[in-house]
Each structure stands twice: as C-alpha cells, then as structure tokens.
Amino acid sequence: MRSLVYVLAGLSLLLSGAIFGFFYAWVCSTMWGLDAADPVIAIEAMKAMNSSVRNMVFAPAFFGTSPLLLITALLAFPLGLRGPAAAFALAAVVYLIGGQVLTMSINVPMNEALAATAIPADADGARRMWQDYSQPWQYWNVVRTIASGVCLLLAGLGIALLGREESRRRRFG
C-alpha cells in the first residue's frame, strides 16, 4: 500500500505540474500574443483554441488532478502519513476550487459567449469585443494559475514529507 502511495504521489505531482504549466503558458505568452494581434484574428484564434482544448491530452490534467490528489491523501492517511495526507488533501481542495470550479464557472462561460458572438465588421467594434473578453479572462486565468501553482507546491510538499517519513521509518524501524 505504501508503494502505491508513492506512485500516486508522483502522478499527483505530474498532473499538478501539467495543469499549472497549461494555465501559466496562457498568462505569459498566449494571451499577450493574442492581445498584440489584430483583434479579429485574436478572436478567431481564441475561438479555435477554446474548441480544440477539450481533448484526451488535456482531460487528465484538468479533470484528474483533484481526484488523484485526494486518492493519494486518503491512502496515505491510514498508513500514518498524516502530514503528507494533509498536504495532498489541501492541494486537491485548492485546485478543485481555484482551478476547476473557477474555470467551469467563469472562463468556460466566457469562452462559450465568445464562440456564440459574431465578430463585429468594424475594427473598433472588434477591438472593444476583444478587450471586453481578454481583460477579465486574463484576470481569472491569473487566479487559476496561482491556485494551480499553490497546488503544485503542496503536492511537492507532500512528496517531501513522504521522504521525511520514509527516512524516519528506516531509522527507527
């Protein structure tokens, strides 16, 4: 059972890192690039990216991170690994609320509204439409990036605490 906890802890860290990296890339490159582009092109590109992100490569990190962290915590706890269990459980809650729930309640509805809206024919209208979308979307993306970064740190802490517990176990039997 202990070996399973170690494997799940590693997978938890991997998925936490993947989702943090995904949100972080939007912060430091994708949205800045779109903001620098012609608004019509930015809107079309964002619509295309939003429709393509729902795929089997993205799904494990987005949907699997919280459950895997929680499973790791639930398996660690009865083994007396209370510190690591707490770190993994807290990571699960932080990502669930700050990543998944935020995305599904704010960013996804914004994406769906953008997809359903025709791009204005005039340049000023397209610029206003993009700014009205991009600025709040980026704000909330920064929030979910911070939450997923905290999740990643907590998963790392959980692994560090597992290492400390393993050292203690070996030393004292």
C-alpha angles and dihedrals in degrees: 000000000000091000090053090054090054092050092047090046090056092048090047090054091047094052092043089053092046095053093043090051091048094054092039092055089056090053100049104033122359100057094038088053092049091047089055093050129083105284093237090054091044092053093047092046093048091050090051093047093047092052093047098048094076096086143120093261094056098038100074093054096042100040102023104050099079097042092047092049090049093048089050090052093047092051094045096051100066089048089064092254093132098153095051090042091054092048093050092044092050090047089053093052094045093052094040092055102029097037115024103027093042092049094047095045101040118011098039094050089048089051092048092049090050091050091051095050124087115233110249114249094224121076095231092052092050091048092051091047092051094046092047088053103035101049099054092036090055093047091055091042089057089052092052091044090055091047092050090046090054088048090053092049091050091049088051089049089051090054092046090051090049088054091050091049091049091051090049091048092051092046097047100027 
